[in-house]
């Protein structure tokens, strides 16, 4: 006790200066976290506030884990993540390699490349919703005018076409993040090992495969980590384009959680879902971070 | 078997010529060193031989083949880079075997070649480390090992020792020379360090501003520099140069004193403006140098400063207001201002045209 008192006396000023920050974090982050964690064990419904004290232990979790709708949303989210991350990575890599070759007007090109990132995801959602619309959409219009399709293609109605359309919007918006990060890697890349590899007998593809790509891997994993968190909470584009429908066919985790929480007003159950799905985000972050560490290990000498 | 020949090779960046039509023939197994101050085009020349830079004009041939339009990988060369350029994500073993792996050789052959290279260069204990875990000297050795594994026609070295400390540099210099004796391949070596050039080369090529100034064995360029640039660039300390005018079989200096013409001067007219050159080794105090067999001029000069190096001292003094260096063998302590009688060996003095810097006489 005496030691604690002395510690406080010796560090009075730093402690006083830190206390507002600590207080804000406690109020804004920790308290809601504890509260939401508690509600996931209660039968809390928004329309019946007194149900907050209705403690049901693991019933929410048991129901969520036994719910087919939840599992299909989870599975669809993982699928969405896998496609989005890999396609964005490949496209971003290609884009970065191309832009890196430009000698004239590269700055302008880099700026233009970032345009999609400047739009609000909701606007991107609306934009693609209208483009893919089956009666007034420009895509259907173009396909039919060119004679490539005889009748309207229900882009946002068919299960897989709707999934692909959302994926397309997501990729359109976010490929630039991969491209920018990989481009930064290419700028930082030393020229010597590339030249050494050329002298050692590599053709351009082999140089890329054995030298450039290993050097870029940490940058790719950083982009993957950031994007996996981003995509795992994809909500706005989906909500705008299909609203998770038709009939829940494009429901991702967060649209399902939002529906359960606000439309069905089952706050306790929604929170239980959220805590389960956070595990997914944690898994992806951990996975990419481990990859990142492994890839970075040897790059100190570059 | 691989000779390397450069025929009127030009490198142009836009409108600027960096290398102006170089001609050079390198014999099989010859160790040629390109040396010159930074920006003289020596590295560019090497990179053109390697194929890392395009040739703007002229022709480069390795062996019988003109390689102008061949990619580096088709030229059968190895290159050691200044920054080692190791592959950081591969172990030493993988670094050594990389070129053979790319060439699609069988596993056991790759393993054996890597092992052999490691043995020659004393890298066996480090085979499973990555470059990040090696010291500068070890990395340098891996870079060299990677070069020999390929059994190339030509080795190219681009200032390989300039990132090492002085002691390690001397040591690696010897290893490179041993390596050449051992594997006996044509070597083109670029450096800005004239000591490296002198000690390693069979033949030195001195470059300046994109031109070859002089080509010759180390002794030739040391004893017969074609102009004042070579005279001051090769040898340490640089050659002493004093301006004067030829006057009745002697060179009259600015303060009115005269130095006798060097013995090897050809016919020369009075009134010609010249630069008189001699090395510190040929200006020695009486009794502190080898007995001179040739003609000498004796001059009395006051000492400004002495730099004792142990076996010899460098003596700083002045002739006609120009600071010059002499050398004192089996040195004794000296005082600043002390007047010594120096012997100037006329057999080893040089005369250059004062305007063009070009050597006069043979």
Interface residues (C-beta under 8 A of the other chain):
Chain A: X190 X192 X193 X195 X196 X197 X198 X199 X200 X201 X202 X203 X206 X210 X211 X214 X215 X298 X299 X300 X301 X302
Chain B: X50 X51 X52 X71 X72 X73 X77 X78 X79 X81 X83 X84 X85 X86 X87 X88 X89 X90 X98 X99 X102 X103 X130 X131 X132 X139 X146 X150 X156
